[in-house]
Amino acid sequence: MFAFFDVSGERVGDYTLTKEEIEPVQAGQTSQSFNVSVPVELVRGSYTVSATFYDGETEVGSLESTQPFEVYAPGTLAQSGTLKGLSVNKDLFSPGEKAKLTATFQNDGEILLTALLVTELSRDGQILDLLRGQEIEVNPGEEFVFTEWLDTSEEGDYQVNAYVEYGKKQTEAQQTSFTVSSKAASTDSSFGDAALGFFNSIVGLSVLAIGFILMAMLIILVKRRKKHMPVATISTPPVQTQSSPSALASSIAPPVQVVSSPASGSVSPTNNTRPPQDNAGNSTTGVS
């Protein structure tokens, strides 16, 4: 007879096998292994089992499991996942700078997985912290990248050991490492210091002076080209207006009359203009 107990020791089920379901033990054989199917319904959890053997009404032996066994929810055995990669965003950090840890997990199974990242952080071989991330649902065939920010307040060599838990399973662990040192800050500023030293040197100042001179010459040249550049002008023809015949006639020079002189018999052209007169109306033209 089999009896099942939960983790609290409470008996939650039993089942009795008949002798017909057990294979006979051969003469002289001290032990025998066989598989049986026990139709006991157990909910998800951890259990232990005991077996008692009888010969008729007499108990002849008993066995108990030394380790609990797990009962999983339907479909759990179809769960499968892989930790495909583990990395830190760089190898060298300054004290107090946060290190970004990324872990790529893939759901290789056929059902939805609820997964989380478990990270063990050590420094110089001493465990500092055990971090459990947020649970994330990952669909079959999909990848998800877990992110964890690690504290690097003290200098030293850090080691990271991480794996992903999903259901009642977990992936194989992977490792990565990084270093925290005050030299990281000096390394980051080395380029800026080198550039500042260059511009403070004689060569650097000379280069700057030449650059300013070339820029000034370029500005002057552009201004001169703009000054001597021909300016295109557009002329428009005068606007003609229609005039009345009388106005048109008045704008033409007065006609010339031909006057014959009886004394000389010569012909001279004269203008049809009046000679200048004084206030009394007398002509002011002199006669010689």
Sequence and secondary structure as in RCSB ss.txt:
>XXXX:A:sequence
MFAFFDVSGERVGDYTLTKEEIEPVQAGQTSQSFNVSVPVELVRGSYTVSATFYDGETEVGSLESTQPFEVYAPG
TLAQSGTLKGLSVNKDLFSPGEKAKLTATFQNDGEILLTALLVTELSRDGQILDLLRGQEIEVNPGEEFVFTEWL
DTSEEGDYQVNAYVEYGKKQTEAQQTSFTVSSKAASTDSSFGDAALGFFNSIVGLSVLAIGFILMAMLIILVKRR
KKHMPVATISTPPVQTQSSPSALASSIAPPVQVVSSPASGSVSPTNNTRPPQDNAGNSTTGVS
>XXXX:A:secstr
 EEEEETT  EEEEE   GGGS    TT               SEEEEEEEEEEETTEEEEEEE SS EEE  TT
GGG  EEEEEEEES SEE TT  EEEEEEEEE SSS EEEEEEEEEEETTEEEEEEE   EEE TT EEEEEEEE
   S EEEEEEEEEEETTEE   EEEEEEE THHHHHHHHHHHHHHHHHHSHHHHHHHHHHHHHHHHHHHHHHHH
HHSS               HHHHHHTS   EEEEE TTT  EEEEES    B TTS B     
